[in-house]
Amino acid sequence: MTDLLAPLAAHVQLAAAALLLGLLIALPLTLWASRNARVAQIALGAASLVQTIPALALLALFYPILLWLSGWVGGGIPALGFLPALLALALYAVLPILRNGVTGLANLDPAVLEAADGVGMSAGQKLRLVELPLVAPVLMAGIRTAAVWTIGAATLSTTVGQPSLGDPIFAGLQTQNWALVLKGCAAAAGLALVTDMLLAWAERGIRQRKPRQSWLALAIVFSGVGLSCLPLLHAAPRQVVTIGAKNFSEQYILARLIGSRLEAAGYTVRYREGLGSAVIYRSLASGDIDVYVDYAGTLWANEMKRTDILPPAKMIPAIDTWMQRTSGAHVLGSLGFENAYVFAMRSTDAKARRIATLADLAQASPQLRLGSDLEFLERPEWKSVKAAYPMAFAQSRAFSPTFMYRALQSGTVDVISAFSSDGRIAADKLAVLRDPKGAIARYDALLLLSPRRAKDDTFAKALRPLIDSIPVEKMQNANYTVDRDSDKLTPQQGAQKLDAAIRRK
């Protein structure tokens, strides 16, 4: 369980900071709303509206907002990691605190308030000596709810580059390492239960007029938060490199491969994994991450907004020129393999239906069900494919990559948008359909450097041996060692095996 200590500490820091910020927002708002019905209506409505936004979407929305603000004020605002996660989770924490506080103050016994007025108490004295002590148990119940919500939602902060207990959960889901998923879930659930128990103890102390019990419970909570902050007291290494990765096995493996080469060159590395395509390139361009692997077609369509298709000899230099002109980032080179979108079917089905190309698939599509990864149906490539081969599937469903392949195996879907470097294609005996019209762009794996690292010759020298060193067969094998159902390797072990294969070349 020692591998959970770092994400657990980061999780506690984030959840505690978000809850504290939520309290700083909610408590003054509670007092104002309790004395102004219009303010109460607006505040509760706004807080309720935030709760209707999925936590994952709220976290993702803060990234472009902070990025825009950073550009507007001339930089200095970190758009990736702690800050967007903090702001999103703090907003989530506001509603239960605000609602309980407003409800508690509104339902105080009028006779008690009249008695306070009768003895000549000022508004401040009445608030401090009468209202707050009476409403404190109800308010504490709201804080307990907010704490549990915040701890649970903090697992999603992995998607914006903030370390948390979501790291083992997301990594385990993508690599089918269910023990890792269970460890992350158990740690998050245990943290939420312990926190709720301690806050419940403090709440009972308030109700029963036992201040020592309340202070002891809160002291234990604060001590736990303090312990989680101890790693922050150590001086950060001077040569820290942040390596980015998207949310599938190949990216985890390549991130560890890059990390091993940089560590050998004397750098200290950290990883920001589980990032989406919409976030990760902008993180590189802004310097929030230093290096990662992306794919030519993704950059071409998503970032450059290009719809034409060029051969690699022209596309890759064009991407590099655009990156240097717009952000100062740099394409160090291609790793030597392509991870393109391909359409795949069970071989028996493809043979029985006589489907060998995307043109054949288009004709049969009304009787078939399509499964895709979480991004494909919203990507330009899907529009390009539909324009070249008019398709009208009976049903289309999106899955995480791991479950997409399982859906095909189980018969839940009939065809999937697979990845050409995925070892499961051969292992599952899938038939890859040809694209005679060339509707899908090239997806050469490119090693990208941030603007700062593009000028670091030592950094580039450490990674340059990886250029053109990974044929697709080696990448497929490494991917499969991590994705297979039995005797699977961790991404770190898969990277070590891939590195050994590269060095034997």
Secondary structure, 3 states (H helix, E strand, C coil): CHHHHHHHHHHHHHHHHHHHHHHHHHHHHHHHHHCCHHHHHHHHHHHHHHHHCCHHHHHHHHHHHHHHHHHHHCCCCCCCCHHHHHHHHHHHHHHHHHHHHHHHHHCCCHHHHHHHHHCCCCHHHHHHHHHHHHHHHHHHHHHHHHHHHHHHHHHHHHHHCCCCCHHHHHHHHHHCCHHHHHHHHHHHHHHHHHHHHHHHHHHHHHHCCCHHHHHHHHHHHHHHHHHHCHHHHCCCCCCEEEEECCCCHHHHHHHHHHHHHHHHCCCEEEEECCCCHHHHHHHHHHCCCCEEEEEHHHHHHHHCCCCCCCCHHHHHHHHHHHHHHHCCCEEEEEEEEECCEEEEEEHHHHHHHCCCEHHHHHHHHHHCEEEECCCHHHCHHHHHHHHHCCCCCCEEEECCHHHHHHHHHHCCCCEEEEECCCCHHHHCCEEECECCCCCCCCCEEEEEECCCHHHCHHHHHHHHHHCCCCCHHHHHHHHHHHHCCCCCCCHHHHHHHHHHHHHCC
